[in-house]
Each structure stands twice: as C-alpha cells, then as structure tokens.
Amino acid sequence: MTTFRYQAVNETGRIVAGTIEAQSADHANDLLAARRLSPVDMRAESTTSSASGSAWERFARRFNTVHPEELILFTKQLSTMLKAGIPVLRVMEILEEQNESERLKEICRTVAHDIRGGSNLHHALSKHPDVFDPLYCSMVQAGEASGALPQILQRLIYIISHEYKVKSDIRSVMQYPIIVLVALTSAFVGLITFVIPKFAAVYAKAQITLPFPTRVCMALSTLFNEYWHLVLLALALVIGGFVFALRTTGGRYVWDRFKLQVPMIGPVMQKAALSRFASIFSILQASGVGIMDSVKILAGAIGNAAIARELATMEKNLEQGRGVARPLMQSKFFTPMFVNMVAIGEEAGNLDEMLKEVSNHYDSEVEFATRRLTTAMGPILMVGLAAMVGFFALAVYMPMWDLAKMAGKG
C-alpha cells in the first residue's frame, strides 16, 4: 500500500486536502470518487522519509508528553463544543488555536487533517497512542456509534480525573521513602568511597585483627574504589536487563504479579486496580458498550499484566455464557466482597450502579491504606537508618577501641 497526498473538490465545491492509502494512483482515485470527491492534485509520499520522520517523532514525543491535567482540560473543551453543536472538524481547528500544549496543538492539527480525509474521530485519535490510550479511543468510538459523544466524554473526564487522583495519592506515599532511600544510598557511597579508605590505612599500620563490620566495609571500599568500572558495568547490565524484561510479556507479568505480593504496598496497588476496574466497567456499561467488548477494553486498560491475564481467562468464560461474577470468583485478585457485589448487580439488573458503588468503596480503601502506609513508613525508615548508621559506627570505632587498649597497655 502507498500513501497518497491529495487535494480534491467536495460536493459543495470546497477544496479539501488529506492522505489516503491505496495500491496505485488509479485505486486512490476510485476511493476518492466513492467519497464523492473529485481529485485535482495527487502525489505519492516517500516511504523512506515518512518512516524516518515517524521515528524522529517517536523519539521527540518521549520528551514532549501531555500531562493528565492537560488531557482533562482538552476533553472538557471537546465535550463542551460538541454539545454546543459545533462540527468536530471546526472543534479541532479551535483547539489547535487555543491550546497551550505544543503536543496537543500538533495532535489537533493531525486529527483535523485526518478528518478532512474522511476519517472518524476515534480512528484519528488512535494514531496517537502515547496520549490517547485504547480506553479513550474505545469510549470515543462508543460515543460516535451511539450519537451521545458529549455525554460519554463527560464520563471519560471522570475516569481520567479519578485515575489521576489515585496515582497522585500513591505517588505522594512513595515520595518520602524514595527520598530517604536516595539519601541513604548517597551517604553509603560517600562513606565507602572517602571515609573508610582513610581509616583503613591507619588500621593496616596497626596490624590488629579487624572486627567483621570493619572487614565488610573495607571489602566494599576496595570494590568501589578499585573496581568501580566493573560495578558500573554490572549496574548498567542489571538495569538494562530489567528494562528489557519489562518490555516482554512474561517479564511484565512477573513484575506486576510481584508488585501485588509486596507487603503493605501490594494491597494498596490491588485495591487501586480494583477501583479502576469497577469505575471503568461501570461507565462502559452505562455507555452501552457490551460486556465482551468491555472486558477486552479493560484487559488493555487495567494497567497490570497479572490482572489482565486473569481478564483474558474471564473473556473465554464469558463466551460460554457464565456471566461476570462466576469468572471473577475464580481469580485470586478479585476479593469476595467485589465478586458478591458484582453478582448482586447482575441479578438485580443494575450492574453499572453496583460497580460504581464498588469503585467508591475501594477509593475509600485506597485513601485509608495510603494514610496507614505513610504512617508506617516513618518508623520503618527510621529503624533502617539507625541500623545502617550503627553498622558504620561499629565498623569505624570498634578498631579504635582495640587501638586504645593497645596504647593503654603500652
């Protein structure tokens, strides 16, 4: 397939421009004629330049991301203008002019270009997966199909805001321990690199038997000072291997499963995932999305590979007509309370309302668990800090006591 850039005249006599994929120029003309467009100019785009350009764009996007608050504002503006009856093409042109985010300006320009070429909104947005995830595009597709896009965008705003709040709460909990761990690591490297070697020279001249903590510190000091290049190489290999493993399906599954099993932190992440599952599932059901399609969307949007694999199994059971609650019951990640609430919602015929209640409950659980985790982190870090300081103090001062005894006997 070749990409052709064209200019054509539509039924109203207006000149429109866009791109179209076709096997040949004649095929492209036939496709445009089917859209009731009369081409006046058509050129094949260079495949090589397009590929290199897309590679450069992917590299640049890593440093030009869209903040969740910017995405929320963008979605609010989109919903408001569509509700006012403004055509989606004009909406994109307005958003391109008014948006402060350069990344969103570029996206609005591209989306408007695709819509002029005959694309629908959800397909145009799906070309920017770094900003619009599968959940976002699926919700937009459901809104376009049902004719209630502004209302569904309002529900999408709730999802984005809800997830941003949960992630912010978890991030705020982890911020303090991360800062302390970075400080401890810096202090450890400083002591091993600069302090211990000075004492090691004194102890070597005294020719005394060194205690175990001192021998450990001196061995670490030798490793860091004489073999630092090997340490850096090993560290780079470990980090590189970890990043590579996370990009594989199996590695991501093992890591996400491990995170759910970490004491204190795992339960918080599990409850946050259950809250996300319930809130998204509720809105998808209220928006008229079928259960099978909802589960497929959730498997890609849940944010945890271990739970996503359970949902894939659930999808097979749903195809056999077993409902939602029974497949969830077989999963170890969904709590009995969660499953029972879903079962009651299925029997009563108000699954979306019951899922909303479940989401609100787990929101409260996550908030309570994060506060409890924050309270517990302080003593744990203090004990760890005291143990580290005590170990280094013993490593430095125990040989000094032996030196003092030798001096006293002399």
C-alpha positions in Angstrom: 0.0 0.0 0.0 1.2 3.5 -0.9 0.2 6.7 0.9 -1.1 9.5 -1.5 -1.5 13.1 -0.5 -4.3 14.7 -2.4 -6.4 17.9 -3.0 -9.9 17.4 -4.1 -13.2 19.2 -4.5 -16.2 18.0 -2.5 -19.9 18.2 -3.3 -20.2 21.8 -2.1 -17.3 23.0 -4.3 -14.9 23.3 -1.4 -11.3 22.2 -1.8 -10.2 19.6 0.8 -6.9 18.0 1.4 -5.7 14.8 3.0 -4.0 11.5 2.7 -5.2 8.1 1.5 -3.7 4.7 1.3 -4.1 2.8 -2.0 -2.4 0.2 -4.2 -2.0 2.7 -7.0 -3.0 6.2 -8.2 -6.0 4.8 -10.1 -7.1 2.9 -7.0 -6.7 6.1 -4.9 -8.9 8.0 -7.5 -11.6 5.3 -7.2 -11.5 5.5 -3.4 -11.9 9.3 -3.5 -14.7 9.0 -6.0 -16.5 6.7 -3.6 -16.3 9.5 -1.1 -17.8 11.9 -3.7 -14.5 13.8 -4.0 -13.0 15.0 -7.3 -9.2 15.0 -7.1 -7.4 17.9 -8.6 -3.9 17.0 -7.4 -2.4 13.8 -6.1 1.2 12.8 -5.1 2.7 9.7 -3.6 4.5 10.3 -0.3 8.0 9.0 0.1 8.0 5.8 2.2 11.6 6.4 3.4 11.1 9.9 4.6 7.9 9.0 6.2 9.5 6.2 8.2 12.4 8.3 9.3 10.1 11.1 10.2 7.9 8.9 12.3 11.0 7.5 14.1 12.1 11.0 14.9 8.6 11.9 16.1 8.5 8.9 18.4 11.9 10.0 19.8 10.7 13.6 20.3 7.4 12.5 21.9 9.3 11.0 24.8 10.4 14.5 25.9 7.1 16.2 25.0 4.4 14.4 26.9 0.8 15.5 27.8 0.1 15.9 31.5 -3.2 14.3 32.7 -4.5 17.8 33.7 -3.9 19.0 30.1 -5.8 15.9 28.8 -8.7 16.5 31.2 -8.9 20.1 30.0 -8.7 19.1 26.4 -11.6 16.5 26.9 -13.7 19.1 28.7 -13.3 21.6 25.9 -14.0 18.9 23.3 -17.2 17.8 25.1 -18.5 21.4 25.6 -18.1 22.4 22.0 -19.6 19.2 20.6 -22.5 19.6 23.0 -23.0 23.1 21.6 -23.4 21.6 18.1 -20.0 22.7 16.6 -18.7 20.2 14.0 -15.8 18.1 15.1 -13.5 19.5 12.3 -14.1 23.0 13.5 -13.6 21.9 17.1 -10.2 20.6 16.2 -9.3 23.8 14.5 -10.4 25.9 17.5 -8.5 23.6 19.9 -5.4 23.9 17.8 -5.5 27.7 18.0 -6.3 27.9 21.7 -4.3 25.0 23.2 -1.2 25.9 25.1 0.4 22.5 24.9 2.5 22.1 21.8 2.0 18.4 21.7 -1.8 18.8 21.8 -1.6 21.5 19.1 0.2 19.1 16.8 -2.3 16.4 17.6 -5.3 18.7 16.8 -3.7 19.6 13.5 -3.1 16.0 12.6 -6.6 14.9 13.7 -8.2 17.7 11.7 -6.2 16.7 8.7 -7.3 13.0 9.0 -11.0 14.1 9.4 -10.8 16.2 6.2 -9.5 13.0 4.6 -12.7 11.1 5.6 -11.5 9.6 8.9 -13.7 9.5 12.0 -12.6 10.9 15.4 -11.8 7.7 17.3 -9.6 6.4 14.4 -7.8 9.7 14.1 -7.1 9.8 17.9 -5.9 6.2 17.9 -2.9 7.3 15.8 -1.5 8.9 19.0 -1.4 6.1 21.5 1.1 7.9 23.7 -1.7 10.4 24.6 -5.0 8.6 23.9 -4.9 5.1 25.2 -7.2 2.2 24.0 -9.8 3.0 26.7 -10.0 6.7 25.5 -10.4 5.7 21.8 -12.9 2.9 22.6 -15.1 5.3 24.6 -15.0 7.9 21.8 -15.9 5.1 19.3 -18.9 4.1 21.5 -20.0 7.7 21.7 -19.8 8.1 17.9 -21.8 4.9 17.4 -24.5 5.9 19.9 -24.7 9.6 19.0 -24.0 10.6 22.6 -20.4 11.6 22.3 -20.5 14.7 24.5 -22.1 12.7 27.4 -19.6 9.8 27.1 -16.8 12.4 27.0 -18.1 13.6 30.4 -17.8 10.1 31.8 -14.3 9.8 30.3 -13.3 13.0 32.1 -14.4 11.3 35.4 -12.2 8.3 34.6 -9.1 10.4 33.8 -9.6 12.5 36.9 -10.2 9.5 39.1 -7.1 7.7 37.9 -5.0 10.8 38.2 -6.1 11.2 41.8 -5.4 7.6 42.7 -1.9 7.7 41.1 -1.2 11.0 42.8 -2.1 9.5 46.2 0.2 6.5 45.6 3.0 8.7 44.3 2.8 11.0 47.4 3.1 8.0 49.6 6.2 6.7 47.8 7.8 10.1 47.6 9.1 10.2 51.2 10.6 6.7 51.2 12.3 7.3 47.9 13.9 10.5 49.1 15.2 8.7 52.2 16.5 5.8 50.2 18.3 8.1 47.8 19.9 9.9 50.8 20.9 6.7 52.4 22.5 5.4 49.2 24.4 8.7 48.8 25.7 8.5 52.3 26.6 4.9 51.9 28.6 5.6 48.7 30.3 8.6 50.3 31.4 6.6 53.4 32.6 3.7 51.3 34.5 5.9 48.8 36.0 8.6 51.0 35.8 7.8 54.8 36.6 4.1 55.1 39.9 4.3 53.0 41.4 6.8 55.4 40.7 4.6 58.4 41.8 1.5 56.5 45.3 3.0 56.2 45.5 3.6 59.9 44.3 0.0 60.7 46.7 -1.6 58.3 49.7 0.1 60.1 48.5 -1.1 63.5 48.3 -4.7 62.4 45.3 -5.5 64.5 42.6 -8.1 64.0 39.7 -6.2 62.5 36.1 -7.0 63.5 33.5 -8.3 61.0 31.8 -4.9 60.3 35.1 -3.3 59.5 36.2 -6.1 57.2 32.9 -5.8 55.3 33.3 -2.1 54.9 36.9 -2.4 53.8 35.9 -5.0 51.2 33.2 -2.8 49.9 35.6 0.2 49.8 38.1 -1.8 47.8 35.4 -2.9 45.4 34.1 0.6 44.8 37.5 2.3 44.6 39.5 -0.2 42.6 36.8 -1.9 40.5 34.3 0.9 40.1 34.2 0.4 36.3 33.1 -3.2 36.8 30.5 -2.1 39.4 29.1 0.5 36.9 29.1 -2.1 34.1 27.2 -4.7 36.3 24.8 -2.0 37.4 24.1 -1.0 33.7 23.6 -4.6 32.8 21.2 -5.2 35.6 19.2 -2.1 34.8 19.3 -2.8 31.0 18.2 -6.4 31.6 15.4 -5.2 33.9 14.1 -2.7 31.4 14.3 -5.3 28.5 12.4 -7.8 30.6 9.7 -5.3 31.4 9.2 -4.9 27.6 8.4 -8.6 27.2 5.1 -10.1 28.0 6.5 -12.7 30.5 8.7 -10.1 32.3 5.9 -7.6 32.7 3.6 -10.3 34.0 6.2 -11.5 36.6 6.9 -7.9 37.7 3.3 -6.9 38.0 2.5 -10.0 39.9 5.4 -9.4 42.3 4.2 -5.9 43.0 0.9 -7.2 44.1 2.6 -9.5 46.6 4.9 -6.9 48.2 3.8 -6.5 51.9 2.0 -3.2 52.6 2.4 -1.8 49.1 0.8 -4.8 47.2 -2.7 -4.4 48.9 -2.7 -0.7 48.0 -2.0 -1.4 44.4 -4.5 -4.2 44.3 -7.3 -2.0 45.7 -6.3 0.8 43.3 -6.6 -1.7 40.4 -10.0 -3.0 41.6 -11.2 0.6 41.9 -10.1 1.3 38.4 -11.7 -1.9 37.1 -15.0 -1.1 38.7 -15.2 2.6 37.7 -14.3 1.9 34.0 -16.5 -1.1 33.8 -19.4 0.9 35.3 -19.1 3.7 32.8 -18.7 1.3 29.8 -21.9 -0.5 30.9 -23.7 2.8 31.3 -22.5 3.9 27.9 -24.0 0.9 26.2 -20.7 -1.0 25.5 -21.3 -4.8 25.5 -19.8 -6.9 28.3 -17.4 -8.8 25.9 -16.1 -5.5 24.5 -15.9 -4.0 28.0 -13.7 -6.9 29.2 -11.4 -6.5 26.1 -11.1 -2.8 26.8 -10.4 -3.4 30.5 -7.7 -6.0 29.7 -5.8 -3.3 27.8 -6.5 -0.5 30.3 -6.2 -2.1 33.7 -2.5 -1.3 34.0 -1.4 -4.6 35.5 -0.4 -7.6 33.3 -1.2 -10.1 36.0 -4.8 -8.9 36.3 -5.1 -8.5 32.5 -4.2 -12.2 32.1 -7.0 -13.1 34.5 -9.4 -11.0 32.4 -8.3 -12.9 29.3 -9.4 -16.1 31.0 -12.6 -14.4 32.1 -13.3 -13.4 28.5 -13.3 -17.1 27.5 -15.7 -17.9 30.3 -18.0 -15.1 29.2 -18.2 -16.5 25.7 -19.6 -19.7 27.3 -22.4 -17.6 29.0 -21.2 -17.9 32.6 -21.9 -14.3 33.5 -19.4 -11.9 35.1 -19.4 -12.9 38.8 -18.6 -16.6 38.3 -15.4 -16.0 36.3 -14.3 -13.3 38.7 -14.7 -15.8 41.6 -12.0 -18.0 40.1 -9.5 -15.1 40.1 -7.2 -14.6 43.1 -7.0 -10.8 42.6 -10.7 -10.1 43.0 -11.9 -10.0 46.6 -15.0 -11.9 47.8 -16.7 -8.6 48.5 -16.0 -7.4 45.0 -17.4 -10.6 43.5 -20.5 -10.6 45.7 -21.4 -7.0 44.8 -21.0 -7.8 41.1 -23.2 -10.9 41.5 -25.9 -8.8 43.2 -25.7 -6.2 40.4 -26.1 -8.9 37.8 -29.2 -10.4 39.5 -30.8 -7.0 40.1 -30.1 -5.8 36.6 -28.2 -2.7 37.7 -24.6 -3.8 37.3 -23.3 -0.3 36.4 -24.7 1.2 39.6 -23.4 -1.6 41.7 -19.9 -1.2 40.1 -20.0 2.5 40.8 -20.6 1.7 44.5 -17.7 -0.8 44.5 -15.5 1.8 42.9 -16.4 4.4 45.6 -15.8 1.8 48.3 -12.3 0.9 47.0 -11.5 4.6 46.6 -12.0 5.0 50.3 -10.0 1.8 50.9 -7.1 3.2 48.9 -7.2 6.5 50.7 -7.2 4.8 54.1 -4.4 2.3 53.1 -2.2 5.1 51.8 -2.5 7.0 55.0 -1.7 3.9 57.0 1.2 3.2 54.7 2.5 6.7 55.2 2.3 6.4 59.0 4.1 3.0 58.9 6.9 4.2 56.6 8.3 6.6 59.1 9.2 4.1 61.8 10.4 1.5 59.3 12.8 4.0 57.6 14.0 5.2 61.0 14.9 1.7 62.0 16.6 1.1 58.7 18.6 4.4 59.1 19.5 3.6 62.7 20.7 0.1 61.6 22.9 1.5 58.8 24.4 4.3 60.9 25.0 1.8 63.8 26.7 -0.7 61.4 29.1 2.0 60.1 29.7 3.3 63.6 30.8 -0.1 64.8 32.9 -0.6 61.7 34.8 2.6 62.4 35.0 2.7 66.2 35.5 -0.9 67.2 39.1 -1.0 65.8 39.7 2.3 67.6 38.8 0.8 70.9 41.3 -2.0 70.2 43.9 0.6 69.3 43.1 2.5 72.6 43.6 -0.8 74.6 46.9 -1.4 72.9 48.1 2.1 73.6 47.0 1.7 77.3 49.0 -1.5 77.7 52.0 0.1 76.0 
